[in-house]
């Protein structure tokens, strides 16, 4: 075996662990720079990896040179490379934002940086793993560090939200693990590539149960309607950069796993669930949007919008026979990831400036914080799916796939969801354009924060103009 | 097989406990019962042949470590909640 010892793939795993540990040792004063430089290197790694994958260079690594079935395999294909790129970019910008957002003596900052690093390393490991049990471990890494982040502020609401999130996520991962146990009992392996040819149409009933358990567990973690009960509290009460990380990346990780299992080893069995997933997705779009339209708090509104936007991802399951649908899903993951991160980050600025987390308190924000509101608007464009944003491209591809396969209902739901999104986005914008109350003073906010929000939101729009590479990348290795 | 069935029974009981019980400490205990059920399934299903399989045992060890970490985190959060509110149950906050 003559493998290169250090590849971008290994770098993506190890770098965040290193900087997270240093951030823990060195404390909140010095950790921002360590984190930012670590994430800069990781971003480069992820682009390099994506470039190699799109050129067709296979990316595999057997940990400690122990291959499957005994060892743990790491593998990257187009889909996981795309997820890695999204994770590093969003994390990089959020790190820059957080440096100015948290004051050095902020209690949350002490825990934020190390947990942030562990979260990112968990996410990267999750996207790279090719082994169902290893995926369970990474799921728990992601879940536990995400809960730590929610609780970092230490307020009563945050602790309660973190505990609810903890129990939801524990049930989810336990169900997943039981599914893995049943699969191991049936086939004697947990390596995805070994399982792939073993599971067939006429698999025993036990495999169907295992598949149901794994997918149900992941749905709880993804907060698909009606399992979304924990999400609005957790994402709504955490500090803004943390909400952005959770909404943009963490829920996508468990969705990615559903997708990976559905397209990969469990495909013959899981296709029974396709319409169920689509119906739940449809429910998520309508219920999430409705709650977002009614929410009084700004971050609650954005959190419910996440519930709605996750619905689109599940809506596409019956269509996945065609590559277009997978491209649509990936585009939606990117669009929502960037736009929602931008939105939460912008909301964090608005809350800092107005001192309250309500939609009503936004009056006059346009005059005082034009860049932030512009970012909010750009994110809104992506969520509504207006051209030329990435959200538009995602919805366009989804409708295209739905119509060519004759499922016009799905196309209808996509369009209706866009209209509902317009209602809640315009609730924010309308309020912000109102004249400021005469005595209303806004706290000054560092410009850097505003530009971070703007970058994320603008990226979600610009990606719509330049999505070719991404679409090509997703098709690799399927 | 009897181990696996027993494991499924434990898992179901634990799951019910986590969902239904009000007291957070009991919820944690129920979660641990649930975890033990899964471990029993893992070890039990693989033991159909006479020679025991080492791989699921390694998995169970890993799983125990994860469960301990999760339990520790949960207990720390519950202590914090107790010091803030004096309760170890969810206060139903339909906020505003």
Interface residues (C-beta under 8 A of the other chain):
Chain A: X70 X133 X136 X137 X140 X144 X147 X148 X151 X154 X155 X156 X157 X159 X160 X162 X163 X164 X166 X167 X170 X171 X174 X177 X178 X181 X182 X184 X185 X186 X188 X190 X296
Chain B: X4 X7 X11 X14 X15 X18 X19 X24 X27 X31 X34 X35 X37 X38 X41 X42 X45 X46 X53 X55 X56 X59 X62 X63 X66 X69 X70 X73 X74 X77 X78 X80 X81 X84 X85 X90 X91 X93 X95 X96
